[in-house]
């Protein structure tokens, strides 16, 4: 079972690293600096081949992404209310 999990992670980690690279710049552009920092940390861990640490960072980044998305939607809702 553990071997299968490692194989799955070895397959999915490159996808997450590519995604985190894209999110890193985009999040910095909208002021989500903590998310950008976490994405950079995950890139470094991926370059080092630390699959277990990347797995942990995936969860952290996912949680942070949800928080940033919520904050941005709240901000947009506020802007829309003031322009109506």
Backbone as XML, in Angstrom:
<?xml version="1.0"?>
<chain id="A" units="angstrom">
  <residue number="1" name="UNK">
    <atom name="N" x="0.821" y="-1.198" z="0.000"/>
    <atom name="CA" x="0.000" y="0.000" z="0.000"/>
    <atom name="C" x="0.864" y="1.261" z="0.000"/>
  </residue>
  <residue number="2" name="UNK">
    <atom name="N" x="1.909" y="1.271" z="0.817"/>
    <atom name="CA" x="2.782" y="2.443" z="0.877"/>
    <atom name="C" x="3.468" y="2.658" z="-0.466"/>
  </residue>
  <residue number="3" name="UNK">
    <atom name="N" x="3.861" y="1.571" z="-1.123"/>
    <atom name="CA" x="4.492" y="1.688" z="-2.432"/>
    <atom name="C" x="3.575" y="2.326" z="-3.459"/>
  </residue>
  <residue number="4" name="UNK">
    <atom name="N" x="2.296" y="1.965" z="-3.409"/>
    <atom name="CA" x="1.323" y="2.561" z="-4.331"/>
    <atom name="C" x="1.155" y="4.047" z="-4.075"/>
  </residue>
  <residue number="5" name="UNK">
    <atom name="N" x="1.155" y="4.445" z="-2.809"/>
    <atom name="CA" x="1.028" y="5.872" z="-2.469"/>
    <atom name="C" x="2.235" y="6.641" z="-3.004"/>
  </residue>
  <residue number="6" name="UNK">
    <atom name="N" x="3.425" y="6.080" z="-2.853"/>
    <atom name="CA" x="4.636" y="6.738" z="-3.368"/>
    <atom name="C" x="4.562" y="6.883" z="-4.888"/>
  </residue>
  <residue number="7" name="UNK">
    <atom name="N" x="4.102" y="5.836" z="-5.572"/>
    <atom name="CA" x="3.973" y="5.913" z="-7.031"/>
    <atom name="C" x="2.993" y="7.010" z="-7.424"/>
  </residue>
  <residue number="8" name="UNK">
    <atom name="N" x="1.874" y="7.075" z="-6.708"/>
    <atom name="CA" x="0.872" y="8.095" z="-7.001"/>
    <atom name="C" x="1.447" y="9.481" z="-6.768"/>
  </residue>
  <residue number="9" name="UNK">
    <atom name="N" x="2.157" y="9.645" z="-5.662"/>
    <atom name="CA" x="2.755" y="10.947" z="-5.360"/>
    <atom name="C" x="3.815" y="11.314" z="-6.384"/>
  </residue>
  <residue number="10" name="UNK">
    <atom name="N" x="4.616" y="10.345" z="-6.793"/>
    <atom name="CA" x="5.646" y="10.616" z="-7.800"/>
    <atom name="C" x="5.023" y="11.065" z="-9.113"/>
  </residue>
  <residue number="11" name="UNK">
    <atom name="N" x="3.819" y="10.625" z="-9.392"/>
    <atom name="CA" x="3.118" y="11.017" z="-10.602"/>
    <atom name="C" x="2.494" y="12.402" z="-10.462"/>
  </residue>
  <residue number="12" name="UNK">
    <atom name="N" x="1.931" y="12.698" z="-9.299"/>
    <atom name="CA" x="1.177" y="13.937" z="-9.132"/>
    <atom name="C" x="2.053" y="15.131" z="-8.728"/>
  </residue>
  <residue number="13" name="UNK">
    <atom name="N" x="3.182" y="14.882" z="-8.103"/>
    <atom name="CA" x="4.037" y="15.983" z="-7.636"/>
    <atom name="C" x="4.445" y="16.916" z="-8.772"/>
  </residue>
  <residue number="14" name="UNK">
    <atom name="N" x="4.893" y="16.418" z="-9.927"/>
    <atom name="CA" x="5.254" y="17.364" z="-11.002"/>
    <atom name="C" x="4.089" y="18.262" z="-11.425"/>
  </residue>
  <residue number="15" name="UNK">
    <atom name="N" x="2.886" y="17.724" z="-11.399"/>
    <atom name="CA" x="1.711" y="18.536" z="-11.740"/>
    <atom name="C" x="1.523" y="19.636" z="-10.705"/>
  </residue>
  <residue number="16" name="UNK">
    <atom name="N" x="1.641" y="19.276" z="-9.433"/>
    <atom name="CA" x="1.507" y="20.275" z="-8.366"/>
    <atom name="C" x="2.607" y="21.317" z="-8.445"/>
  </residue>
  <residue number="17" name="UNK">
    <atom name="N" x="3.817" y="20.901" z="-8.809"/>
    <atom name="CA" x="4.922" y="21.859" z="-8.892"/>
    <atom name="C" x="4.689" y="22.858" z="-10.019"/>
  </residue>
  <residue number="18" name="UNK">
    <atom name="N" x="4.202" y="22.383" z="-11.148"/>
    <atom name="CA" x="3.888" y="23.287" z="-12.255"/>
    <atom name="C" x="2.778" y="24.251" z="-11.856"/>
  </residue>
  <residue number="19" name="UNK">
    <atom name="N" x="1.770" y="23.721" z="-11.206"/>
    <atom name="CA" x="0.652" y="24.552" z="-10.757"/>
    <atom name="C" x="1.106" y="25.566" z="-9.724"/>
  </residue>
  <residue number="20" name="UNK">
    <atom name="N" x="1.921" y="25.120" z="-8.773"/>
    <atom name="CA" x="2.376" y="26.046" z="-7.727"/>
    <atom name="C" x="3.240" y="27.154" z="-8.314"/>
  </residue>
  <residue number="21" name="UNK">
    <atom name="N" x="3.995" y="26.842" z="-9.367"/>
    <atom name="CA" x="4.810" y="27.872" z="-10.020"/>
    <atom name="C" x="3.904" y="28.961" z="-10.605"/>
  </residue>
  <residue number="22" name="UNK">
    <atom name="N" x="2.828" y="28.544" z="-11.240"/>
    <atom name="CA" x="1.881" y="29.512" z="-11.808"/>
    <atom name="C" x="1.182" y="30.319" z="-10.724"/>
  </residue>
  <residue number="23" name="UNK">
    <atom name="N" x="0.758" y="29.635" z="-9.677"/>
    <atom name="CA" x="0.046" y="30.308" z="-8.588"/>
    <atom name="C" x="0.968" y="31.273" z="-7.851"/>
  </residue>
  <residue number="24" name="UNK">
    <atom name="N" x="2.247" y="30.921" z="-7.768"/>
    <atom name="CA" x="3.217" y="31.759" z="-7.041"/>
    <atom name="C" x="3.205" y="33.190" z="-7.567"/>
  </residue>
  <residue number="25" name="UNK">
    <atom name="N" x="3.336" y="33.348" z="-8.858"/>
    <atom name="CA" x="3.378" y="34.693" z="-9.449"/>
    <atom name="C" x="2.026" y="35.381" z="-9.396"/>
  </residue>
  <residue number="26" name="UNK">
    <atom name="N" x="0.984" y="34.646" z="-9.729"/>
    <atom name="CA" x="-0.359" y="35.230" z="-9.730"/>
    <atom name="C" x="-0.766" y="35.695" z="-8.346"/>
  </residue>
  <residue number="27" name="UNK">
    <atom name="N" x="-0.467" y="34.892" z="-7.344"/>
    <atom name="CA" x="-0.852" y="35.268" z="-5.979"/>
    <atom name="C" x="-0.069" y="36.488" z="-5.506"/>
  </residue>
  <residue number="28" name="UNK">
    <atom name="N" x="1.182" y="36.578" z="-5.882"/>
    <atom name="CA" x="1.968" y="37.762" z="-5.513"/>
    <atom name="C" x="1.380" y="39.012" z="-6.166"/>
  </residue>
  <residue number="29" name="UNK">
    <atom name="N" x="0.898" y="38.874" z="-7.391"/>
    <atom name="CA" x="0.315" y="40.016" z="-8.104"/>
    <atom name="C" x="-0.932" y="40.572" z="-7.435"/>
  </residue>
  <residue number="30" name="UNK">
    <atom name="N" x="-1.676" y="39.717" z="-6.720"/>
    <atom name="CA" x="-2.894" y="40.193" z="-6.050"/>
    <atom name="C" x="-2.675" y="40.415" z="-4.557"/>
  </residue>
  <residue number="31" name="UNK">
    <atom name="N" x="-1.424" y="40.331" z="-4.121"/>
    <atom name="CA" x="-1.110" y="40.619" z="-2.725"/>
    <atom name="C" x="-1.222" y="39.440" z="-1.783"/>
  </residue>
  <residue number="32" name="UNK">
    <atom name="N" x="-1.403" y="38.242" z="-2.315"/>
    <atom name="CA" x="-1.481" y="37.042" z="-1.475"/>
    <atom name="C" x="-0.062" y="36.508" z="-1.262"/>
  </residue>
  <residue number="33" name="UNK">
    <atom name="N" x="0.700" y="37.250" z="-0.488"/>
    <atom name="CA" x="2.128" y="36.963" z="-0.350"/>
    <atom name="C" x="2.405" y="35.665" z="0.400"/>
  </residue>
  <residue number="34" name="UNK">
    <atom name="N" x="1.554" y="35.321" z="1.367"/>
    <atom name="CA" x="1.755" y="34.067" z="2.099"/>
    <atom name="C" x="1.576" y="32.874" z="1.157"/>
  </residue>
  <residue number="35" name="UNK">
    <atom name="N" x="0.577" y="32.939" z="0.303"/>
    <atom name="CA" x="0.360" y="31.868" z="-0.671"/>
    <atom name="C" x="1.537" y="31.787" z="-1.636"/>
  </residue>
  <residue number="36" name="UNK">
    <atom name="N" x="2.011" y="32.921" z="-2.097"/>
    <atom name="CA" x="3.158" y="32.958" z="-2.997"/>
    <atom name="C" x="4.392" y="32.338" z="-2.339"/>
  </residue>
  <residue number="37" name="UNK">
    <atom name="N" x="4.601" y="32.671" z="-1.079"/>
    <atom name="CA" x="5.750" y="32.134" z="-0.335"/>
    <atom name="C" x="5.650" y="30.618" z="-0.199"/>
  </residue>
  <residue number="38" name="UNK">
    <atom name="N" x="4.470" y="30.121" z="0.118"/>
    <atom name="CA" x="4.287" y="28.673" z="0.258"/>
    <atom name="C" x="4.537" y="27.959" z="-1.074"/>
  </residue>
  <residue number="39" name="UNK">
    <atom name="N" x="4.101" y="28.569" z="-2.156"/>
    <atom name="CA" x="4.336" y="27.973" z="-3.473"/>
    <atom name="C" x="5.828" y="27.914" z="-3.781"/>
  </residue>
  <residue number="40" name="UNK">
    <atom name="N" x="6.548" y="28.949" z="-3.438"/>
    <atom name="CA" x="8.003" y="28.949" z="-3.655"/>
    <atom name="C" x="8.676" y="27.872" z="-2.813"/>
  </residue>
  <residue number="41" name="UNK">
    <atom name="N" x="8.232" y="27.741" z="-1.564"/>
    <atom name="CA" x="8.786" y="26.699" z="-0.695"/>
    <atom name="C" x="8.545" y="25.317" z="-1.298"/>
  </residue>
  <residue number="42" name="UNK">
    <atom name="N" x="7.359" y="25.123" z="-1.857"/>
    <atom name="CA" x="7.055" y="23.828" z="-2.453"/>
    <atom name="C" x="7.913" y="23.574" z="-3.684"/>
  </residue>
  <residue number="43" name="UNK">
    <atom name="N" x="8.187" y="24.592" z="-4.460"/>
    <atom name="CA" x="9.082" y="24.436" z="-5.613"/>
    <atom name="C" x="10.457" y="23.955" z="-5.165"/>
  </residue>
  <residue number="44" name="UNK">
    <atom name="N" x="10.970" y="24.562" z="-4.120"/>
    <atom name="CA" x="12.297" y="24.185" z="-3.614"/>
    <atom name="C" x="12.283" y="22.738" z="-3.129"/>
  </residue>
  <residue number="45" name="UNK">
    <atom name="N" x="11.252" y="22.376" z="-2.370"/>
    <atom name="CA" x="11.147" y="21.000" z="-1.876"/>
    <atom name="C" x="11.054" y="20.012" z="-3.033"/>
  </residue>
  <residue number="46" name="UNK">
    <atom name="N" x="10.324" y="20.381" z="-4.070"/>
    <atom name="CA" x="10.212" y="19.515" z="-5.238"/>
    <atom name="C" x="11.536" y="19.355" z="-5.959"/>
  </residue>
  <residue number="47" name="UNK">
    <atom name="N" x="12.274" y="20.450" z="-6.075"/>
    <atom name="CA" x="13.597" y="20.392" z="-6.707"/>
    <atom name="C" x="14.539" y="19.497" z="-5.912"/>
  </residue>
  <residue number="48" name="UNK">
    <atom name="N" x="14.342" y="19.458" z="-4.593"/>
    <atom name="CA" x="15.164" y="18.616" z="-3.725"/>
    <atom name="C" x="14.688" y="17.165" z="-3.724"/>
  </residue>
  <residue number="49" name="UNK">
    <atom name="N" x="13.524" y="16.918" z="-4.317"/>
    <atom name="CA" x="12.992" y="15.561" z="-4.381"/>
    <atom name="C" x="12.340" y="15.077" z="-3.102"/>
  </residue>
  <residue number="50" name="UNK">
    <atom name="N" x="11.964" y="15.996" z="-2.236"/>
    <atom name="CA" x="11.354" y="15.633" z="-0.956"/>
    <atom name="C" x="9.843" y="15.462" z="-1.131"/>
  </residue>
  <residue number="51" name="UNK">
    <atom name="N" x="9.443" y="14.279" z="-1.579"/>
    <atom name="CA" x="8.049" y="14.004" z="-1.908"/>
    <atom name="C" x="7.148" y="14.141" z="-0.687"/>
  </residue>
  <residue number="52" name="UNK">
    <atom name="N" x="7.603" y="13.669" z="0.461"/>
    <atom name="CA" x="6.780" y="13.756" z="1.673"/>
    <atom name="C" x="6.519" y="15.203" z="2.067"/>
  </residue>
  <residue number="53" name="UNK">
    <atom name="N" x="7.536" y="16.038" z="1.989"/>
    <atom name="CA" x="7.364" y="17.457" z="2.329"/>
    <atom name="C" x="6.469" y="18.150" z="1.309"/>
  </residue>
  <residue number="54" name="UNK">
    <atom name="N" x="6.600" y="17.773" z="0.041"/>
    <atom name="CA" x="5.738" y="18.346" z="-0.994"/>
    <atom name="C" x="4.286" y="17.977" z="-0.711"/>
  </residue>
  <residue number="55" name="UNK">
    <atom name="N" x="4.052" y="16.745" z="-0.289"/>
    <atom name="CA" x="2.691" y="16.306" z="0.040"/>
    <atom name="C" x="2.103" y="17.188" z="1.146"/>
  </residue>
  <residue number="56" name="UNK">
    <atom name="N" x="2.885" y="17.465" z="2.165"/>
    <atom name="CA" x="2.420" y="18.334" z="3.250"/>
    <atom name="C" x="2.141" y="19.746" z="2.735"/>
  </residue>
  <residue number="57" name="UNK">
    <atom name="N" x="3.027" y="20.250" z="1.890"/>
    <atom name="CA" x="2.846" y="21.597" z="1.351"/>
    <atom name="C" x="1.609" y="21.677" z="0.457"/>
  </residue>
  <residue number="58" name="UNK">
    <atom name="N" x="1.285" y="20.594" z="-0.244"/>
    <atom name="CA" x="0.088" y="20.585" z="-1.083"/>
    <atom name="C" x="-1.141" y="20.910" z="-0.241"/>
  </residue>
  <residue number="59" name="UNK">
    <atom name="N" x="-1.209" y="20.307" z="0.927"/>
    <atom name="CA" x="-2.348" y="20.550" z="1.811"/>
    <atom name="C" x="-2.350" y="21.995" z="2.309"/>
  </residue>
  <residue number="60" name="UNK">
    <atom name="N" x="-1.187" y="22.497" z="2.695"/>
    <atom name="CA" x="-1.093" y="23.880" z="3.174"/>
    <atom name="C" x="-1.476" y="24.869" z="2.074"/>
  </residue>
  <residue number="61" name="UNK">
    <atom name="N" x="-0.974" y="24.630" z="0.876"/>
    <atom name="CA" x="-1.268" y="25.525" z="-0.242"/>
    <atom name="C" x="-2.749" y="25.471" z="-0.593"/>
  </residue>
  <residue number="62" name="UNK">
    <atom name="N" x="-3.311" y="24.287" z="-0.565"/>
    <atom name="CA" x="-4.737" y="24.153" z="-0.850"/>
    <atom name="C" x="-5.572" y="24.951" z="0.148"/>
  </residue>
  <residue number="63" name="UNK">
    <atom name="N" x="-5.241" y="24.836" z="1.432"/>
    <atom name="CA" x="-5.955" y="25.593" z="2.467"/>
    <atom name="C" x="-5.784" y="27.096" z="2.276"/>
  </residue>
  <residue number="64" name="UNK">
    <atom name="N" x="-4.559" y="27.514" z="1.990"/>
    <atom name="CA" x="-4.281" y="28.941" z="1.801"/>
    <atom name="C" x="-4.998" y="29.463" z="0.554"/>
  </residue>
  <residue number="65" name="UNK">
    <atom name="N" x="-5.031" y="28.656" z="-0.494"/>
    <atom name="CA" x="-5.714" y="29.051" z="-1.721"/>
    <atom name="C" x="-7.200" y="29.301" z="-1.463"/>
  </residue>
  <residue number="66" name="UNK">
    <atom name="N" x="-7.819" y="28.416" z="-0.691"/>
    <atom name="CA" x="-9.239" y="28.578" z="-0.356"/>
    <atom name="C" x="-9.458" y="29.888" z="0.396"/>
  </residue>
  <residue number="67" name="UNK">
    <atom name="N" x="-8.571" y="30.192" z="1.340"/>
    <atom name="CA" x="-8.693" y="31.433" z="2.114"/>
    <atom name="C" x="-8.523" y="32.663" z="1.218"/>
  </residue>
  <residue number="68" name="UNK">
    <atom name="N" x="-7.543" y="32.622" z="0.333"/>
    <atom name="CA" x="-7.302" y="33.750" z="-0.574"/>
    <atom name="C" x="-8.483" y="33.925" z="-1.525"/>
  </residue>
  <residue number="69" name="UNK">
    <atom name="N" x="-8.966" y="32.837" z="-2.063"/>
    <atom name="CA" x="-10.115" y="32.903" z="-2.975"/>
    <atom name="C" x="-11.309" y="33.540" z="-2.274"/>
  </residue>
  <residue number="70" name="UNK">
    <atom name="N" x="-11.561" y="33.124" z="-1.053"/>
    <atom name="CA" x="-12.676" y="33.680" z="-0.284"/>
    <atom name="C" x="-12.495" y="35.181" z="-0.061"/>
  </residue>
  <residue number="71" name="UNK">
    <atom name="N" x="-11.282" y="35.580" z="0.301"/>
    <atom name="CA" x="-11.004" y="37.001" z="0.539"/>
    <atom name="C" x="-11.180" y="37.819" z="-0.743"/>
  </residue>
  <residue number="72" name="UNK">
    <atom name="N" x="-10.724" y="37.280" z="-1.862"/>
    <atom name="CA" x="-10.877" y="37.990" z="-3.135"/>
    <atom name="C" x="-12.345" y="38.106" z="-3.542"/>
  </residue>
  <residue number="73" name="UNK">
    <atom name="N" x="-13.104" y="37.052" z="-3.333"/>
    <atom name="CA" x="-14.534" y="37.111" z="-3.649"/>
    <atom name="C" x="-15.254" y="38.122" z="-2.758"/>
  </residue>
  <residue number="74" name="UNK">
    <atom name="N" x="-14.878" y="38.170" z="-1.479"/>
    <atom name="CA" x="-15.457" y="39.166" z="-0.572"/>
    <atom name="C" x="-15.121" y="40.575" z="-1.040"/>
  </residue>
  <residue number="75" name="UNK">
    <atom name="N" x="-13.887" y="40.765" z="-1.463"/>
    <atom name="CA" x="-13.451" y="42.075" z="-1.954"/>
    <atom name="C" x="-14.235" y="42.464" z="-3.208"/>
  </residue>
  <residue number="76" name="UNK">
    <atom name="N" x="-14.381" y="41.530" z="-4.111"/>
    <atom name="CA" x="-15.148" y="41.804" z="-5.328"/>
    <atom name="C" x="-16.607" y="42.121" z="-5.011"/>
  </residue>
  <residue number="77" name="UNK">
    <atom name="N" x="-17.173" y="41.419" z="-4.074"/>
    <atom name="CA" x="-18.566" y="41.681" z="-3.683"/>
    <atom name="C" x="-18.697" y="43.090" z="-3.124"/>
  </residue>
  <residue number="78" name="UNK">
    <atom name="N" x="-17.713" y="43.524" z="-2.350"/>
    <atom name="CA" x="-17.724" y="44.877" z="-1.800"/>
    <atom name="C" x="-17.604" y="45.931" z="-2.876"/>
  </residue>
  <residue number="79" name="UNK">
    <atom name="N" x="-16.776" y="45.681" z="-3.859"/>
    <atom name="CA" x="-16.598" y="46.619" z="-4.971"/>
    <atom name="C" x="-17.885" y="46.704" z="-5.782"/>
  </residue>
  <residue number="80" name="UNK">
    <atom name="N" x="-18.504" y="45.571" z="-6.036"/>
    <atom name="CA" x="-19.748" y="45.560" z="-6.808"/>
    <atom name="C" x="-20.854" y="46.318" z="-6.082"/>
  </residue>
  <residue number="81" name="UNK">
    <atom name="N" x="-20.906" y="46.204" z="-4.756"/>
    <atom name="CA" x="-21.939" y="46.903" z="-3.990"/>
    <atom name="C" x="-21.743" y="48.409" z="-4.040"/>
  </residue>
  <residue number="82" name="UNK">
    <atom name="N" x="-20.512" y="48.860" z="-4.049"/>
    <atom name="CA" x="-20.262" y="50.304" z="-4.066"/>
    <atom name="C" x="-20.471" y="50.912" z="-5.446"/>
  </residue>
  <residue number="83" name="UNK">
    <atom name="N" x="-20.431" y="50.088" z="-6.481"/>
    <atom name="CA" x="-20.614" y="50.618" z="-7.834"/>
    <atom name="C" x="-22.059" y="50.506" z="-8.311"/>
  </residue>
  <residue number="84" name="UNK">
    <atom name="N" x="-22.897" y="49.861" z="-7.534"/>
    <atom name="CA" x="-24.308" y="49.694" z="-7.944"/>
    <atom name="C" x="-25.131" y="50.854" z="-7.487"/>
  </residue>
</chain>
